[in-house]
Structures are given as C-alpha cells and as structure tokens.
Amino acid sequence: MKTYFIDTNVLIDNPDAVQFLSDNNQNKVLISYNVLNELDKLKKDPKLTHTISQIVKNLKTNSNSYTIINQVPDLAAKKTDDRLLQDILNLNIENIIFVTNDNILQLKAMSLGIFCEEFKRSDPFLNTNTNGSYTGIFDQINEETKLINNCFYWDLGKLYFYRRDLEAKSIHYQNNVWKVTPKNYYQNAFLELGLCDSIDLMTIQGNAGTGKTFLSLALAFHHVLEKKSFKKIYITKAMYEIGQKMGYLPGTVNEKLSPYMKYIESLIFKLNELRTVHKIYSKTDADKDTIFNDRKFEILPINFVRGMDLEDAFIIIDETQNLSRSDVRTLLSRMGENVKCICVGDVTQIDNPYLDVNNNGLNWIMKKCKGEKNYAHLTIKSDKYRGPICELVVKTKL
C-alpha cells in the first residue's frame, strides 16, 4: 500500500485524481484541510468555478477514498504551499508520496527530504508511443511508416493527403479560400483539412504569426457565408491577461470581451479587404465599437459555451493551450449535429498557471483523438511570420 498526499493543483488538473490514486482503496490518500481552504478561495475565480464544483462533488461522492488531515489549520506559515509541507512533516509517515504538479513546490519538498512526484495522468504522453512531436506531416515514409488517418506525407518531392480506406491524394495545387492564398505548404495543408467535409474536429498548433486564426476565420466565412454549410460562426477563447490586470470592466458581455477580442476584429477587417463580409455585421461605425450580427457571428466567453447546445455551426476555439483537459472535454461535449470545430493554439505560450507544454487541452485532444476518422491535427511552421519583429522573436526564442 502506498500513501499519497495530494496538492491542490492535482485536483484542479483532474477532479478524479483521488479515485485514481486510491485504486479502489488499495492505497491511502491524504488531503490537507489547507487544500480545502484553498479550493474555497479558488471557487470565486470564474475560470475555475466549474472545475471546483466538480472536485467538491467527487470528494463528497467518494468520501471513503481519502482522509482529511490537520483538522485545525496551522496558520504559522503564511503560504498554503508551506502549510502543506508542514502538514507532511507533522505526519511523520515513512515513504509518503507528495503528489504535486508545481515544480517549485517539488524543489521545496525535496529540500526537506520529502519524496514527491507529478500526477502521472497529467501528462498525455506518459507511457505511450506517441508524444507532442506529431505534426500531421511525415517528411519521409518507408515500409515501416505507420501513417495516421487524415495526415500528410512527402514522397518523391510531392505532398500527399492520406485518409484511411481512400487513395492518397496529391496536393499539387494551391487552395484559395475567401481570396486568401496560402504562403507555404503548411498553410495549404491547413486549408485542405478545413475544406474536407469528413473532418469535424481539427487541432492546429503553431508559433505566433503563422496565420492560425486568420486561416480559421477564412474557412469559417467560406463554409458559412459562401457554401452555407452552417448557419453561424462562434469564436471562444480562454481569457488570461498578460501583465497588469485590467480589473473589472463595465458594460454588456460584448463590451467586456472587446479588449480581449480586438485582434479578431482586426483580422476580420483584413479579410473584408479581400472579400466583403458585411453579413456578419449588424452595424459598423468608425467612432464606435463594431457590432456583429449575432445571427451569423458571435464571440462567446468559455463559461457561456458550457451551458449551450451548439448545432449547425462553425466553431473556432482560440488559445486552446490555455484550457485544461476538463475544459476541452466540457466544451466539445456541447457540440451537436452539423458542427465543424477548429481548436488553435501555441503550446509555447501558456498563460494558465496550472498547465504546461505537455499538459494542456490542445495536446489532450490530439492524444485522445489522433487517428479517428473525423479528426485531424496539423502543426504549422513558417519561415516568415506576421512581420520582421515577430520573426525575430520566434527565431531567437526571445
């Protein structure tokens, strides 16, 4: 029997962590009273409210799978992390395992002689033959190559699109969507996937400035406004601020979202210069914010999507790397009939403090859906980015 002591971030990453570690009560799982206090504080964060409610529900349902220790919190230590370490030392249990995904806290624990490890189920690529290096394009193939459904591969200098049970298709042409011409074969492959009617869900990974969101919008306009395959476009993203927080923003939902979505408006204006997209506008005024026609185009906060049933729509989930496995599971499970969804992101730019380059929503989708008939993944690369400064930042890894 093993004895586990769980950190708060493990529960946030996976609300079912207690059941996994307990292994049908084969192991002993300990939860500090200080962890409950931290969950109580975090429930006020709108980005975590849903997750915290899941954690509480699971803890109440599986109360026989764990033990709460330190009924009277030790307030001597100001930081919750230090209180947890003190809890472990006070227990004086030999071979106790502290389970935490916080790297700094792991260092603190090691300095005190406390054995610790990451929650193994937080790594989508642990103990598997796959990893985050899958790009959706095989640079070369041989007899031993195992092609993945809806992937691309190079053969004798030609790019081919592979779909299981169908003959490989040579991509010797250049796609053109909403008068957008791809700048390289990565973008051309992206458009090829977006135009494929049999693919319902896509994950697109790429550095800043590779055109992920721009091409996604072009595909959305093509499918909704030109082909009329769907009735409406939805865009949503995780709202994490960079730098000093702006604090409370007054106004309607659209007015609150406006600062976070200005880049979407600028991309739409750019597409509008190529081909008019007036149908998605309700009103435009140079002196006022743009108002979209919500019958055709809507920007939604993540929490709004959680309570909706989405049908007959083209959906773009931006900054997917800032969503947890639980977040993407909840979002994607809201999607009903006749939906095409593109999840875009950059795993090198993660603002969510509870996620990392491996453990994030983008990678979890890829790991679980890879090879499925109606799913495709593509990593976009480029020699040229949105501008010379952006290119300099990416190349120098600033």
ABEGO torsion letter per residue (X at the ends): XBBBBBBAAAAAABAAAAAAAAGGGABBBBBBAAAAAAAAAAAABAAAAAAAAAAAAAAAAAAAABBBBGABBBAABABAAAAAAAAAAAAGBBGBBBBBABAAAAAAAAAAGBBBBBBAAABAABGBABBAABAGBBABBBAABBBBBGBBBBBGGBBBBBBBGBBBBBBABBBBBGGBBBABAAAAAAAAAAABAABABBBBBBBBGAGAAAAAAAAAAAAAAAAGABABBBBBBBBBBBEBBAEBBBEBAAAAAAAAAAAAAAAAAAAAAABBAAAABABBBAABBBBBBAAABBBBBAAAAAABBBBGBBBBBBGAAABBAAAAAAAAAABBBGBBBBBBEBAABBABAABBAABBAAAAAAAAABGBAABBBBBBBBABBABAAAAAAAAAGX
